[in-house]
Amino acid sequence: MQYFVVMIDYGRRGREAIVDPEITRREVISRISSGEYQNISFIHEIAENAVEDVTEAILTEASLPQVPPEDIDLQAIRLDHISDLRKHERT
C-alpha cells in the first residue's frame, strides 16, 4: 500500500494531516498547483513499511508550468540548437 501524508500548517489554529489512500502523487501535485493545498509543512510518502520525505520534490514539480505536448515545437527547438552551433563555429 502506498499513500501520501500532506501536513498543512494553519498557524495559531493548528495543523491538519491530510491522509487519503486514494490520492495519487499526481493528485497531490495538482492540488498544490491549484492552490487547494497551501502552507504545507511537509509531505511524506508512505510505501509498505518505509516513510520518505518528498516535500521538496513534489513542491518543485507543482511549481513547474505544465506545457501540453502539442504546444511544444520540436522542429523550432532543433533549428535553434543548430543556429547556436553555427554561431559558436564562427567565433
Beta strands, then each sheet from edge to edge (+ up, - down):
strand 1: 2-9
strand 2: 15-19
strand 3: 40-47
strand 4: 50-53
sheet 1: 2+ 1- 3+ 4-
end
